[in-house]
Amino acid sequence: MLRPRLIVTLLIDHNMHLVKTVAFANRHYLGDPLNAAYVFSEYEVDELLVLDIDASEQSRSIPFQFIEYLAQFTSVPLTVGGGITSLDEISKILSMGVEKVALSSVLKVNFSFLNDAVSRFGSSTISVILNCANNPHGNSLACFGRPDSGSLSFPIEQLALACESAGAGELVLNSVDRDGTLQGYQNDILKRLNENLGIPLVALGGCGSFKHISSILSQTPLSGVAAGSLFVFAPETKQILLNYPDISFSLHSELCRIKESSGL
């Protein structure tokens, strides 16, 4: 079985600045995303997930010129997302050497677009980001795009299975409540969801240490684990330090070592 991918997530804003958020707010400026992409490419990361977090609200796509530069700065698998709403945009992005596009907000208003995209480009090129958060009653609900009081109204499993039925090649479950908190993944939800899905599932939101990665992977065999803060900040600080572990050995072996040493 293939080892889980260790995915670096980079967020960019409308100024094409690299930022980090907490619960989708409280932005922290980090610097130049192209420089960061180059550094992580030199680290030979498993994958880069680059998301324009302002694109949908500004009714635009992640800029093509930025993607073109990004592809030139990287030599690792690249997934990009942000405001993508047309098949032509997907075609243009894939032609630049991007491996996958990530869809989310567009599916809130046009869910059939997922099936259209898969039919034209194949499921292996289409990833769906599902954002989840707790409502005031403590129930975990999900939505496409940025959550608001009206959009967080669907059970996570319902939307996830709908994405699978529509042909999505991969589902990224992003925890809004844990974004940037370093508290760990929502293991219970991820485990339950992974047991009911037939497509690859990636965890995102809350990772603050390799113990968190070890913990979730010891409970369920995810396709990938994604993180932002873990790879852009020095441990237990907000000091910028781009880093990535040496994974010349299998990730499974490394996580077993971490698990033993940490007493998990």
N, C-alpha and C positions, 0 to 999 in steps of 0.2 A: 504494500500500500504506500502511496506517495506520502511524504511527510507534509504536515501543514505548512502553508506559506506564512512567512513572517513579513507582514505588509506595513510599509511606512506611509502614513497619511499626512499629506501636506494641504493646508487650507490657504486659499488666496482670497483677497478682497477686491473691491472694484478698482483699486489703485495698482493691482498686481503685486501687492505686498504679501509676504508670508506672515500669517497670523495664527494664533492659537486662541481658542475660546474656552469658556467654562459655561456649560449648560446652554450652548449656542449664543452666548452673550459675553460681556467682559473681555473684549479682544485684547490680546497681548501681541504687540508688534515684534516680529522675529528677524525680519531682514528680507533678503532677495531670494525668491523661490527658485530661480534658475541656479544660483550658487548652491543652494541646499540640494537641489536635484542632482547637480554634478557631484557633490560630495557623496550622496547616497549611492549614486551610480558607481563611484569608485569603490564603495564598500560592497558592491555587487549584491544589493538587497534583492530579496525574492521578487518584490513588486513595489511600485510606487502608485499610490492612489492620490490623485491631485484633484481637488474640488474647489470651484469658484463659488463661494458661499453667498455672493451678492447677485449673481447672474439672474436667477429666476425672479427675484423681487424687482429687478431693473428691466425685466422683459427682454433679455438678450441672452446669447449663448456665451460660454467661456470663449474668449477671443482666439480666433484662429492663429493669429500671428504669435501669440503667446505659446500656443500648443506647438507650433512649428519650431520655435526656439527651444521649447522644453524637450522635444524629440531629439533635437541636435545635441542637447546637453546630457542625454541619458543613453545608456546601452542596456537597460534592464526593462523587463515587462512594465508597461505603462497603461494605467487606467485613468481616464479623465471624465469629469462631469461638471455640470453647472449650466442650467438654463437650456439644455438641448431639447428642441421641440419638433424637429423635422428630420426626415430621412436624408435629405440633402446634407444637413449638418453632420449627421453620423457618417455619411459617405466621405465627406471632406476630412473629418477628423481621422477616420481609419486610414485614409490615403496618406496621412503624414507619418505613419508607422506606429500609431497607437494600437495597442492590442485589444482594449475593451473600452466601451463607453458606459458610464454610470447614469442611469435614469432615475428620476424620483418625482420632482414637482409636476412634470408634464402628465404623469399618470393620474394625478388628482383630478384633472379635468378631461383627460382623454386616455382612459385605460387601454383602449384598443390599440393605441400607438405601440404598446409593448409587443403585441402580436405582429403588427406590421413590421416593426424593426427586426424581430426574430426571423420572420419569413424572408426578408430581403437579405439580411447580413449573417444569419445563423446565430444560434443561442450562445455559442462560445464567445461572441463579441459583445453580448449584452448582459450587464450587471444591473441589478435593481437595489437601490438603497431604501430601506424601510426604517423610518425613525419611530422610536417607541419612547413612551414616557408614562408616568403615573398620573391619573386624574385625581381630583380632590378626594375621591373616595378610596384611593390607594390601589385602584385597578390599573394594570398595565395595558395600555392601548397603543395603537399604531396609526401612522399616516404616511403619505407621500409628501415630500417637501418639508418646509419649515412648519413645525406644529403651531396650532392656535386653538382657541377654545372650541371652534367648530369642526376642526379636522381630526382631532384625536377622539374618534368615536367608533373605531373598528377593533375587534379582537385581533391580536397579532397573528394568530394562526389563520384566521380568515383571509387576511391580505396576503400572507406568505403563500398559502396554498393557491390563491388566485394567480399570483405571479408565476408559480410553478406551472399551473395549467396553461397559462398564456405563453409559455416557452422560455421564460427567463433562464439564462445559463448559470446564474449565481445570484444569491441573495446576501446583501450586507445588512445585518441588523445593528443599527446605530442607537445606542442608549443616550437620549437627550439629557436625562437627569444625571448621568454619570460623566458626561462629556467634560474632560479636563479636571475631574475631581480626584483622580488617582486612587479611587476606592475599589477598583476591580470591576470585572465584567459582571453582567447579570447572569450568573451561571445557571440558575434554575430555569429561566426562560429559554436560554440558548440550548440547554440540554433537551428540554421538552420539544422545542421547535425542531431541533436536528433529528430527533427520533421520528418525526412525522413528515419530514421533507425528503424528497428524492433527489434534490439538486444541491450543489455545494452551498454551504453556509459559512459566512465570515462574521466574526465578532468585532465590534467597534464601539468604543466609548467606555472610559473608566480605567484603562490599563495604566498602572503606575509602577509595576515591577515585573520581573520575570517570574516571581511567585504567582502572580495573577494568571500569567500564561500557562504555567504548569498546572494551576488549579483547574482551569476550564478544560484543558486538554486531557487531564486525568479523568474527567467526568464524561466527556463526549468527544468523538473524533471529528472535529471541525475541519473544513477545508483550509481555513486560514484564520489568523488572528491579526487584526490591524490595530495600530496605535499611533498617536501623534506625540503627546507629551513625553512618553518613554524615550523617544528617539531624538527629541530636540532640546530637552532640558537635562542638566546635570542632576544626579540623584538627590531628591529631597530639597531641591532649590528651584528657583525660576531663572537661574543662570543658563544662558543658551550654550548647549554643548551637543552638536550633532554627533550621534553615535549609533552603532549597530553591532550586535554581537558577532563573534567569529563562529560561523556555522559550517565550518569545513567538515565537521562531523554531523551526523543526522540530528535534526532538531529534537527528535524523540529522545536520543541518548542524552543530549544536553539538559533537557527538561527533567529527565529522571535524576540526573546529578543534582540539579537545583532543588528538586523535591526532597531528596534525601538530606541534603545539607541544611535545608530550612525547616525540616521536621514536619513537612506537610503530610 
